[in-house]
Amino acid sequence: WEARAERVRMQRALLDSEAQFRLLAENASDMIARLSTTGQMLYISPACQVILGYAPEDLVGTSSFDIIHEEDRQYVKDLFKGKQFDATYTITYRARHENGSYIWLETSARAILDRMSGSIIEVQSASRDITERKKGERALHDAHKHLQEAYERTIEGWVRALDLRDRETE
């Protein structure tokens, strides 16, 4: 009876733990995904509806590379091919929204290893929309460029003014 009671207690604890993790994954504002070593989506949290506009069931079973912008795709594929997931990697790339536009995502990914062989069995990732941050970075870059150009024009103006003064003084 004691062994049976212990097993029931352990099963309840396992179910409680699973419910807590499921609650976290399904209510997180970040999009959480499980990917095969080939990039196929095994699971994707409901946050993908908010971030990308797709229902989770629309993406499960598809290749994650299909929604990545063509200019960023090879870089992400190279990470998978090289199996360089011995640490957590954070990358930024553009992904296609369901409406056809592209948004910037920042994804942190880590490999899940087989306990016996040490080989990668899947990749888990968490992604967030950083489109507004990228727009801010672009605006800051443009403002810096304009300020630098204005500074150079100001210096050129002062040089001309000094040159004119020297001619008249001469």
Helices and strands as residue ranges (DSSP letters): H 2-27, E 31-35, E 41-44, H 47-51, H 56-59, G 64-67, H 70-82, E 89-96, E 102-113, E 120-129, H 131-169
